[in-house]
């Protein structure tokens, strides 16, 4: 698997969980501890940036899911 493929898969998973919680990107940013902006969430969801494990952890907390659940995805794009 290519790096870009993995980033797209992770981003899609973040987006799926966010939408399932009824949150907009702005809502999600408001729930994340620490500084992050909507543009960064958009880049993560579209697979255009490589989030750190700490950023993924903060996103998982904001979505009220475990990091394991956040990274539990099918390997399809």
C-alpha positions as CSV (number, residue, x, y, z in Angstrom):
1,X,0.0,0.0,0.0
2,X,1.2,3.5,-0.9
3,X,1.5,6.2,1.7
4,X,-1.1,8.3,-0.2
5,X,-3.5,5.4,-0.2
6,X,-3.2,5.0,3.6
7,X,-3.7,8.8,4.2
8,X,-6.9,8.7,2.1
9,X,-8.2,5.7,4.0
10,X,-7.5,7.3,7.4
11,X,-9.0,10.5,6.3
12,X,-12.2,8.8,5.0
13,X,-12.5,7.0,8.4
14,X,-12.2,10.3,10.3
15,X,-14.9,11.8,8.0
16,X,-17.2,8.8,8.4
17,X,-17.0,8.9,12.2
18,X,-17.5,12.7,12.2
19,X,-20.6,12.5,10.0
20,X,-22.0,9.6,12.0
21,X,-21.8,11.8,15.1
22,X,-23.7,14.6,13.3
23,X,-20.7,16.9,13.4
24,X,-19.5,19.4,10.9
25,X,-15.8,20.0,10.5
26,X,-16.2,23.3,12.5
27,X,-18.0,21.3,15.3
28,X,-15.1,18.8,15.4
29,X,-12.5,21.5,15.6
30,X,-14.4,23.0,18.5
31,X,-14.2,19.7,20.4
32,X,-10.5,19.0,19.8
33,X,-8.2,19.9,22.7
34,X,-5.4,22.2,21.6
35,X,-5.0,24.3,18.4
36,X,-6.1,22.9,15.1
37,X,-8.1,24.6,12.4
38,X,-10.8,23.6,10.0
39,X,-8.4,23.6,7.1
40,X,-6.3,21.0,8.7
41,X,-9.3,18.7,9.4
42,X,-10.2,19.2,5.7
43,X,-6.7,18.2,4.6
44,X,-6.8,15.1,6.9
45,X,-10.2,14.0,5.6
46,X,-9.1,14.3,2.0
47,X,-5.8,12.5,2.6
48,X,-3.7,15.5,1.7
49,X,-1.7,15.6,5.0
50,X,-0.1,13.1,7.3
51,X,-1.5,13.7,10.8
52,X,0.7,12.8,13.8
53,X,-0.4,10.0,16.1
54,X,-1.1,12.7,18.7
55,X,-3.4,14.6,16.3
56,X,-5.3,11.3,15.6
57,X,-5.5,10.7,19.3
58,X,-7.0,14.2,19.9
59,X,-9.5,13.6,17.0
60,X,-10.5,10.3,18.5
61,X,-11.2,11.9,21.9
62,X,-13.2,14.7,20.2
63,X,-15.2,12.0,18.4
64,X,-15.6,10.0,21.6
65,X,-14.1,6.9,20.2
66,X,-10.9,5.0,21.0
67,X,-7.9,5.5,18.8
68,X,-8.2,1.8,17.9
69,X,-11.8,2.4,16.7
70,X,-10.6,5.4,14.7
71,X,-8.0,3.3,13.0
72,X,-10.3,0.3,12.5
73,X,-10.9,0.6,8.8
74,X,-11.2,-1.6,5.7
75,X,-8.2,-1.3,3.4
76,X,-10.3,-0.1,0.5
77,X,-10.4,3.4,-1.0
